[in-house]
Structures are given as structure tokens and as C-alpha cells.
Amino acid sequence: MRKAVLGIVALGACVWGTSSAMAEDLEVLDPQIAQAFAQALTEAAGKIEKPQVKIDGDVEKACGVHMDQVGLIIVPQKDITPENEAVNSDPGAPLAHLFMSPGFVPVIDDKPIDASKLRSLTFAGQDGAEHKVNYLALAARHTDDDAWHIYAYGADEKPLLDIAVGEGSGPGTQPLALEVKDLEDNTGTAVVTIFDQYQASFKVNYKAAE
């Protein structure tokens, strides 16, 4: 089954199905499939020249969500810990890779951002063809006002998103969990849960290629 799925589906080459009139959550991606994609995707991310934050992804702890064979995958930094001194200064401590099918972009001020503000990565699928995904590098930042943030870096030197972190529990996936909730009219809420104790959320939008 795993070979069949990976042989047919490439995360970056799928199309979005008909949007539902009712809000719904994206489904959890099979862990083996998430890890298989994560292996190729982290290798592609490792080729970025001068990344804002260097992430050493733990492929075995990758997880993701999908709907109609498009979705998002998060790959946590190996051995992440809040005791990392890098959290106290910019650009922050490495937290995770976040890979998104083409068409998925964050929403800022109620508007989907231009995909050019993200990084676009190319990876080889199981079918031998090359596919593209949108990419954000996530960093943890502890500021002088004793607040925790996730900085999401795209194509620019400065963070594309500054996401507040608060208390909250998720599905229990360790050390990070990813959910996309209340998807309606192709816009939903992405929720990142850290150590099943803290959460950060931001809006995401999906637009299928025309």
C-alpha cells in the first residue's frame, strides 16, 4: 500500500478537490508516508544557500495532514529543547521545516500572501519526476517581555510570520504536531503544537493551479 501510494502520488503535483460548503479538518497523513516525503524534502531544504536558520530535521518524527492528496508536512529539529540559548536572540533557535503543497500559503491581514514571499523547493518524486513545494523555516524565539514566538522564514531575511505561542494541547504527536482545522472556502487554521503543551496558530489558504 505504501509503495502504491508513493508511486502514484507526489505531494507537490496533486490537485485540490471540490471545496466543501462545511468547515472541516484536514486528515492526518500516514506516518510512513510523511516520513518518506520528509526524507526527500529535507534533502531539498538542505541545499538552500544561506538559510536564515539552519535546521537539522528529524525525519523519523515528521508528521503531516492532507486532503484530496494535497497537504502540509512538518519535520522537527533534532533534539529540540527550550533550553537552547539561541531562542533568546534573532533569528531564533531552529524548530522545524514546514513543507506545503503548491497553492498553500499563509494568510496575513485576511489576504493570502504572494507565493513569491515563500521559498519554492524542488524534489524528486517516486515517479522520477521533479515536483515543487512551498517552504517555511520555523524558529523558536523568546523575547525580552518573556513571550514565546514562532518565527516563520520565507524568501526574505526577516520573518514572514511572527506567531504568538500560548498554552494548549494537541493530538499528542511528539515533539511537534501539525493540524489544519476548520477549512472552509479553502481557508483554515494551521495549528502547531509543541511538546503537547504549547500551541501557535496561523491562517492558511489554498488555491488550485488554473
C-alpha positions as CSV (number, residue, x, y, z in Angstrom):
1,M,0.0,0.0,0.0
2,R,2.8,2.4,0.9
3,K,4.6,1.8,-2.3
4,A,1.4,2.2,-4.3
5,V,0.6,5.5,-2.7
6,L,4.2,6.8,-3.1
7,G,4.4,5.6,-6.6
8,I,1.2,7.4,-7.7
9,V,1.1,10.5,-5.5
10,A,3.7,13.2,-5.3
11,L,2.8,15.8,-2.7
12,G,3.8,18.7,-4.9
13,A,1.9,17.5,-8.0
14,C,-1.6,16.8,-6.8
15,V,-4.7,18.9,-7.4
16,W,-7.3,20.1,-4.9
17,G,-10.7,18.6,-4.9
18,T,-14.0,20.4,-4.8
19,S,-14.2,22.6,-1.7
20,S,-16.8,21.7,0.9
21,A,-19.5,24.1,2.0
22,M,-18.9,23.0,5.6
23,A,-15.9,23.6,7.7
24,E,-13.7,20.5,8.2
25,D,-10.3,19.5,9.3
26,L,-7.5,18.0,7.2
27,E,-6.8,14.4,7.8
28,V,-3.7,13.1,9.5
29,L,-1.2,11.8,7.0
30,D,0.0,8.2,7.4
31,P,3.3,8.4,9.4
32,Q,5.2,6.2,7.0
33,I,4.2,8.3,4.1
34,A,5.0,11.5,5.9
35,Q,8.5,10.2,6.7
36,A,9.1,9.1,3.1
37,F,8.3,12.5,1.8
38,A,10.2,14.2,4.6
39,Q,13.4,12.4,3.6
40,A,13.3,13.8,0.1
41,L,12.0,17.2,1.3
42,T,14.7,17.8,4.0
43,E,17.4,16.9,1.5
44,A,16.0,19.6,-0.8
45,A,15.9,22.1,2.1
46,G,19.5,21.3,3.0
47,K,20.5,22.7,-0.4
48,I,19.3,26.2,0.4
49,E,22.2,28.7,0.3
50,K,22.5,30.9,3.4
51,P,19.3,29.9,5.2
52,Q,18.1,32.3,7.9
53,V,18.1,29.4,10.4
54,K,19.8,26.1,9.8
55,I,17.5,23.2,10.6
56,D,18.7,19.6,11.1
57,G,15.4,17.8,10.5
58,D,14.4,14.6,12.4
59,V,12.8,12.7,9.6
60,E,11.5,9.9,11.8
61,K,9.4,12.4,13.7
62,A,7.8,14.0,10.7
63,C,4.1,14.3,10.6
64,G,1.5,15.9,8.3
65,V,-2.0,16.5,7.2
66,H,-3.8,16.2,3.8
67,M,-7.0,16.4,2.0
68,D,-7.5,15.1,-1.5
69,Q,-3.8,14.3,-1.7
70,V,-2.5,17.8,-1.0
71,G,-1.3,19.0,2.3
72,L,1.4,20.0,4.7
73,I,4.3,18.2,6.4
74,I,6.3,19.4,9.4
75,V,9.8,18.0,10.2
76,P,11.0,19.0,13.7
77,Q,14.6,19.9,14.6
78,K,16.5,17.0,16.1
79,D,16.6,17.1,19.9
80,I,14.7,20.4,20.2
81,T,14.7,21.9,23.7
82,P,13.6,25.3,25.2
83,E,17.0,25.4,27.0
84,N,18.7,26.3,23.7
85,E,20.3,29.7,24.2
86,A,19.6,30.6,20.6
87,V,15.9,31.2,21.5
88,N,17.0,34.5,23.2
89,S,18.3,36.2,20.1
90,D,17.5,36.6,16.4
91,P,16.9,34.6,14.2
92,G,15.8,32.2,17.0
93,A,16.5,28.5,17.6
94,P,15.7,26.1,14.8
95,L,12.3,24.5,15.3
96,A,11.1,22.8,12.2
97,H,10.8,22.6,8.4
98,L,7.3,23.3,7.1
99,F,6.6,22.0,3.6
100,M,3.3,22.8,1.8
101,S,1.8,21.6,-1.4
102,P,1.8,24.3,-4.2
103,G,-1.1,26.7,-3.7
104,F,-0.9,26.6,0.1
105,V,0.2,30.0,1.5
106,P,-0.2,31.8,4.9
107,V,-2.8,34.5,5.3
108,I,-1.8,37.9,6.6
109,D,-4.4,40.7,7.3
110,D,-7.1,38.4,5.9
111,K,-5.3,38.1,2.5
112,P,-3.3,35.1,1.1
113,I,0.3,36.3,0.7
114,D,2.0,36.1,-2.6
115,A,3.7,32.8,-3.0
116,S,6.9,34.6,-4.1
117,K,7.4,35.5,-0.4
118,L,7.9,31.8,0.4
119,R,10.7,29.6,-0.7
120,S,10.0,27.1,-3.5
121,L,11.8,23.8,-3.3
122,T,12.1,21.1,-5.9
123,F,12.4,17.4,-5.0
124,A,12.3,14.1,-7.0
125,G,9.1,12.1,-6.5
126,Q,8.8,8.3,-6.6
127,D,7.7,8.6,-10.2
128,G,11.2,10.1,-11.1
129,A,9.7,13.4,-12.0
130,E,10.6,16.7,-10.2
131,H,7.9,18.4,-8.1
132,K,7.7,21.7,-6.2
133,V,6.6,22.6,-2.7
134,N,6.3,25.8,-0.8
135,Y,8.6,26.0,2.2
136,L,8.9,27.9,5.5
137,A,11.7,27.6,8.1
138,L,10.4,27.8,11.6
139,A,12.4,29.1,14.6
140,A,11.5,29.5,18.3
141,R,12.1,32.9,19.8
142,H,11.9,34.0,23.5
143,T,11.7,37.8,23.7
144,D,12.6,40.2,26.4
145,D,9.0,40.6,27.5
146,D,9.0,36.8,28.5
147,A,6.9,35.9,25.5
148,W,7.4,33.0,23.2
149,H,7.0,33.2,19.4
150,I,7.5,31.1,16.3
151,Y,9.2,33.0,13.5
152,A,8.4,31.6,10.1
153,Y,11.1,32.5,7.5
154,G,10.3,32.6,3.8
155,A,12.4,34.1,1.0
156,D,13.4,37.3,2.9
157,E,15.9,37.8,5.7
158,K,13.2,38.9,8.2
159,P,10.5,36.6,9.4
160,L,7.4,36.4,7.2
161,L,5.3,35.5,10.2
162,D,5.6,36.2,13.9
163,I,3.2,33.8,15.6
164,A,2.5,34.0,19.3
165,V,2.8,30.8,21.4
166,G,0.4,30.1,24.2
167,E,-0.7,27.1,26.2
168,G,-2.7,24.3,24.6
169,S,-2.7,20.6,23.9
170,G,-3.0,18.8,20.6
171,P,-3.1,15.3,19.2
172,G,-0.2,14.1,21.3
173,T,2.4,13.7,18.5
174,Q,5.8,14.4,19.9
175,P,7.8,16.7,19.8
176,L,5.6,18.6,17.3
177,A,2.2,18.1,15.9
178,L,0.5,19.8,13.0
179,E,-3.2,20.3,12.3
180,V,-5.2,22.3,9.9
181,K,-8.7,23.0,11.3
182,D,-12.0,24.5,10.2
183,L,-11.2,24.6,6.5
184,E,-13.9,26.4,4.7
185,D,-13.9,28.1,1.3
186,N,-10.2,26.9,1.1
187,T,-9.1,28.9,4.2
188,G,-8.4,27.2,7.5
189,T,-6.3,27.5,10.7
190,A,-2.9,25.7,10.9
191,V,-2.0,24.8,14.5
192,V,1.5,23.8,15.6
193,T,1.6,22.0,19.0
194,I,4.9,21.9,20.9
195,F,5.5,19.1,23.4
196,D,1.7,18.7,23.7
197,Q,1.7,21.8,26.0
198,Y,2.0,24.9,23.8
199,Q,0.4,26.0,20.6
200,A,0.8,28.5,17.8
201,S,-1.7,29.1,15.0
202,F,-2.0,31.0,11.8
203,K,-4.4,31.1,8.8
204,V,-3.6,29.2,5.6
205,N,-5.3,29.4,2.2
206,Y,-5.2,27.0,-0.7
207,K,-5.7,27.9,-4.3
208,A,-5.5,25.2,-7.0
209,A,-3.5,25.9,-10.1
210,E,-5.6,27.1,-13.0
